[in-house]
Amino acid sequence: MHKIVEDMHQVFEEADCLYPASAVEQAIEKMAEQMTADLKDENPIMFPIMNGGLIFAGKLMTSLVFPME
């Protein structure tokens, strides 16, 4: 198990940042604005379906301004 953690640290150290956090937050806000405009009169069911999607969905859902389940 220790080797896995070492490998994870190595990947983290060698990874390149493609977009700054501010650009990602701005893109999520833009997406939330468009979804709010499109879905304001609906009651959609929202749930993340991709591996690692929970954090993105949480950030997105806190900016949505319409009823949802």
C-alpha positions in Angstrom: 0.0 0.0 0.0 2.9 2.4 0.8 4.0 2.2 -2.9 0.7 3.4 -4.1 0.9 6.5 -1.9 4.5 7.1 -3.1 3.2 6.9 -6.7 0.4 9.3 -6.0 2.8 11.8 -4.5 5.0 11.5 -7.6 2.1 12.1 -10.0 1.0 15.1 -7.9 4.6 16.6 -8.0 4.9 16.1 -11.8 1.4 17.3 -12.7 0.9 20.6 -14.6 -1.8 23.0 -13.7 -3.8 23.5 -16.9 -6.2 26.2 -15.5 -6.0 28.4 -12.4 -8.6 27.8 -9.8 -10.2 31.2 -10.6 -10.8 30.2 -14.2 -12.5 27.0 -13.1 -14.7 28.8 -10.6 -15.6 31.3 -13.3 -16.6 28.5 -15.7 -18.7 26.9 -13.0 -20.5 30.2 -12.3 -21.2 30.7 -16.1 -22.5 27.1 -16.3 -24.7 27.8 -13.2 -26.1 31.0 -14.7 -27.1 29.2 -18.0 -28.6 26.2 -16.2 -30.6 28.5 -13.9 -32.0 30.3 -17.0 -32.8 27.0 -18.7 -34.2 25.1 -15.7 -35.8 27.8 -13.5 -39.3 26.5 -14.1 -38.4 22.8 -13.8 -37.7 20.5 -10.9 -34.8 18.4 -12.1 -33.1 15.6 -10.3 -29.4 16.4 -9.9 -26.7 13.8 -9.2 -23.1 13.3 -10.2 -22.4 10.3 -12.3 -18.7 10.4 -13.1 -15.8 9.4 -10.9 -14.6 12.5 -9.2 -17.8 14.4 -10.1 -19.0 14.9 -6.5 -16.8 18.0 -5.8 -17.7 19.6 -9.1 -21.4 18.9 -8.6 -21.3 20.4 -5.1 -19.7 23.6 -6.4 -22.2 23.8 -9.2 -25.3 23.0 -7.2 -24.5 25.7 -4.6 -24.8 28.3 -7.4 -28.0 27.0 -9.0 -31.1 29.1 -8.2 -34.1 26.9 -8.9 -35.9 24.0 -7.2 -34.2 20.6 -7.6 -34.1 17.2 -6.1 
